[in-house]
């Protein structure tokens, strides 16, 4: 016996690794889940493998990335162009996340179509839904860490969504942003969420998920006419597993290993060819070339918002996603018995087809539809002459600030310009100079999509801009906060 084996046996005698791991690796599973139908069961293992890739690459990136507002962008450029293989680590991290998202979607679709969420695996499905939410959370927080215009506007929209929460909206915004404006505290909090909080929750839920898989077993391949009855299922399943079952460390493991290796190879090839994603530029919300969009798993919601009237925004941002998650959580409790075969469940199959089609169409819409602010509105739509013809020199200077700082990307004058924010033709009759300074400096994270511009506007520019905005009111009407009577 060689000395390496003796050392391993010494450790095993004390840690009892073989005694603990071997029974789990060789636990019996239904024969149908390891045969030709076993290819339907490979997506979960592939998801877990890509998660491991993300953890390894994430640790490597965290050694270089600086989560500070004034250094994050520079550290990403350093990774892309100076750090050896830094660009590849960033690309591999991103595309492993995208691949994991795809595998999770496919895994949940397979579980739903095969009715594997039915008794006694209701809790396994519920944990899977929360794993999906964690994966989406990793995507959103990861986009913020790129600290480019997409990240800045993504946080602004996220703050707007949080601000619409009844009663506690402002407190939620302050908790998320780390203050009233988007800044260094915001980036630090999202870094903590992305690196510590969400991965910790994900790994904890994954442990429970795997424990449930081991204790409740893998569902057999569905057969037409073979129904799930909670009163008899456990006994029938145990007989099937002990009579015709096969160890997981066999044909099933080979299929899982093959799929895991395949997705890793695909991700590595894509990362090497395509390279890292972003950053697209400094996180300056005044950049006229910015065309911010969420990450692809959220494009369907972005597309839905682009097709919906403004009055539906709050419902689609706050209520609709909660309803979708609620429906997913209720699935195993509404239907936890009966047929599992897709051929006997036409409603389930039709639901998957309709939802997949809607997701694809809305994702395409979100990827191609123009963002509601007209990002080049200022260059093609000059300020109407009637607005500036009687302006003072300071007001005229303010109109130039308004134009050159791209305020018209989001705000219209006389109905011409962007549509994300309100038309400002009569803003001077609604807000006074102090309120306008606060609005421009701090934005409206508690109830709108406008980010803070205090750091992008000098004191002189602010004074001129506010003077111009105060002048925007119907003829003869006094500024906001003043009476028309002497």
Residue pairs with C-beta under 8 A, 6 or more apart in sequence:
11 17
12 18
24 214
25 247
25 248
25 249
25 253
26 247
26 248
26 249
27 214
27 247
27 248
28 241
28 242
28 245
28 246
28 247
28 248
29 217
29 218
29 241
29 245
29 246
29 247
29 248
29 252
30 217
30 218
30 219
30 220
30 221
30 237
30 240
30 241
30 244
30 245
31 244
31 245
31 246
32 38
32 220
32 221
33 41
33 218
33 219
33 220
33 221
33 252
34 246
34 248
34 250
34 251
34 252
34 255
35 221
35 251
37 221
38 251
38 252
38 255
39 255
40 110
40 114
40 221
41 110
41 218
41 252
41 255
41 256
42 255
42 256
42 258
42 259
42 260
43 103
43 104
43 106
43 107
43 110
43 259
44 103
44 107
45 256
45 257
45 259
45 260
46 99
46 103
46 256
46 259
46 260
46 262
46 263
47 100
47 103
47 104
47 107
48 206
48 260
49 260
49 263
49 264
50 96
50 97
50 99
50 100
50 103
50 263
50 264
50 267
51 100
51 202
51 206
53 92
53 93
53 96
53 264
53 267
54 93
54 96
54 97
54 100
54 138
55 199
57 89
57 92
57 93
57 96
58 93
58 195
58 199
60 89
61 79
61 86
61 89
61 90
61 93
62 195
64 75
64 78
64 79
64 83
64 86
65 72
65 75
65 76
65 79
65 145
66 72
66 74
66 75
67 145
67 187
67 188
67 191
68 184
68 187
68 188
69 147
69 183
69 184
69 186
69 187
69 283
70 184
72 145
72 147
72 187
73 147
73 148
73 279
73 282
73 283
76 90
76 146
76 147
76 278
76 279
77 279
78 86
79 86
79 87
79 89
79 90
79 276
80 86
80 87
80 90
80 276
81 87
87 275
87 276
88 271
88 272
88 276
90 276
90 277
91 270
91 271
91 272
91 274
91 275
91 276
91 277
92 267
92 268
92 271
94 142
94 271
94 276
94 277
95 267
95 270
95 271
95 274
96 267
97 135
97 138
97 139
97 142
98 296
99 263
99 266
99 267
100 135
101 135
101 136
101 139
101 297
103 263
104 131
104 132
104 135
107 128
108 128
108 129
108 132
109 352
109 356
110 116
111 117
111 125
111 128
112 331
112 348
112 352
113 342
113 345
113 348
113 349
113 352
114 219
114 221
114 222
114 340
114 342
115 219
115 222
115 228
115 335
115 338
115 339
115 340
115 341
115 345
115 348
116 125
116 219
116 340
117 124
117 125
117 331
117 332
117 336
118 228
118 332
118 335
118 336
118 337
118 338
118 340
119 228
119 230
119 233
119 336
119 337
120 216
120 230
120 233
120 234
121 212
121 216
121 219
121 332
122 332
122 333
122 336
123 212
124 209
124 212
124 213
124 216
125 331
125 332
126 329
126 332
127 205
127 208
127 209
127 212
128 209
129 325
129 328
129 329
130 205
131 202
131 205
131 206
131 209
132 328
133 325
134 198
134 201
134 202
134 205
135 202
136 297
136 298
137 193
137 198
138 194
138 198
138 199
138 202
139 295
139 297
139 298
140 154
140 158
140 294
140 295
140 298
141 190
141 193
141 194
141 198
142 194
142 295
143 150
143 151
143 154
143 294
143 295
144 151
144 154
144 155
144 186
144 187
144 190
144 194
145 151
145 187
145 190
145 191
145 194
146 277
146 278
146 279
147 187
147 279
147 283
148 278
148 279
148 280
148 281
148 282
148 283
149 280
149 281
149 282
149 283
149 284
149 285
149 287
149 290
149 292
150 278
150 280
150 290
150 292
150 293
150 294
151 279
151 283
152 182
152 283
152 284
152 285
152 292
152 451
153 285
153 290
153 292
153 451
154 292
154 294
155 177
155 182
155 186
155 190
155 451
156 182
156 285
156 443
156 445
156 449
156 450
156 451
157 294
157 449
158 176
159 173
159 176
159 177
159 182
159 445
159 446
160 317
160 444
160 445
160 447
160 448
160 449
161 317
161 318
162 169
162 172
162 173
162 176
162 445
163 169
163 170
163 172
163 173
163 444
163 445
163 446
163 447
163 448
164 314
164 317
164 318
164 447
165 172
165 318
169 446
169 447
170 446
173 445
173 446
174 180
176 186
176 189
177 183
177 185
177 186
177 189
177 445
178 185
178 186
178 188
178 189
179 185
179 186
180 442
180 445
180 452
181 441
181 442
181 443
181 445
181 451
181 452
181 454
182 443
182 445
182 451
182 452
183 452
217 237
217 241
218 248
219 340
220 237
220 240
222 339
222 340
222 341
222 342
223 340
223 341
224 339
224 341
224 343
224 344
225 339
225 341
225 344
226 339
226 340
226 341
227 337
227 338
227 339
227 340
228 336
228 337
228 338
228 339
228 340
229 337
230 336
230 337
246 252
280 290
281 287
281 289
281 290
284 456
285 451
285 453
285 456
286 405
286 406
286 453
286 456
287 406
288 375
288 376
288 378
288 379
288 406
288 409
289 375
290 375
291 371
291 375
292 371
293 299
293 302
293 366
293 367
293 371
294 301
294 302
294 366
296 363
296 367
298 366
299 362
299 363
299 366
299 367
300 358
300 359
300 362
300 363
300 366
301 316
301 321
301 362
301 366
302 366
302 369
303 361
303 362
303 363
303 364
303 365
303 366
303 367
303 369
304 316
304 362
304 365
304 366
305 313
305 316
305 317
306 365
306 366
306 369
306 370
306 372
307 365
307 369
308 316
339 345
342 348
342 349
371 420
372 418
372 419
372 420
373 409
373 410
373 418
373 419
373 420
373 421
374 381
374 408
374 409
374 417
374 418
374 419
375 406
375 409
377 408
377 409
377 416
377 417
377 418
378 403
378 404
378 406
378 407
378 408
378 409
378 417
381 408
381 416
381 417
382 403
383 399
383 402
383 403
383 408
383 413
384 413
384 414
384 416
386 414
387 399
387 413
387 414
387 425
387 472
388 395
388 396
388 399
391 399
391 468
391 471
392 467
394 463
394 464
394 467
394 468
395 464
395 467
395 468
395 471
396 468
397 464
397 468
398 463
398 464
398 465
398 466
398 467
398 468
398 469
399 468
400 464
401 457
401 461
401 464
401 465
401 468
402 408
402 465
402 468
402 469
405 453
405 456
405 457
405 461
405 465
407 424
408 417
408 418
409 417
409 418
409 420
410 417
410 418
410 419
410 420
410 421
410 449
410 450
411 417
411 418
411 420
411 421
411 422
411 423
411 424
412 418
412 419
412 423
412 424
412 425
413 423
413 424
413 425
413 472
414 423
414 425
415 423
415 425
417 423
420 449
421 448
421 449
421 450
424 469
424 472
425 472
426 472
426 473
426 474
427 436
427 469
427 472
427 473
428 469
428 470
428 471
428 472
428 473
428 479
428 480
429 473
429 474
429 477
429 479
429 480
430 480
431 439
431 469
431 480
432 470
432 479
432 480
432 481
432 482
433 466
433 467
433 470
433 479
435 480
436 466
436 469
436 470
437 462
437 466
439 450
440 453
440 454
440 457
440 462
440 465
440 466
441 452
441 453
441 454
441 457
441 462
442 452
442 454
443 450
443 451
443 452
443 453
444 450
445 451
445 452
457 465
470 479
470 480
473 479
473 480
477 484
478 484
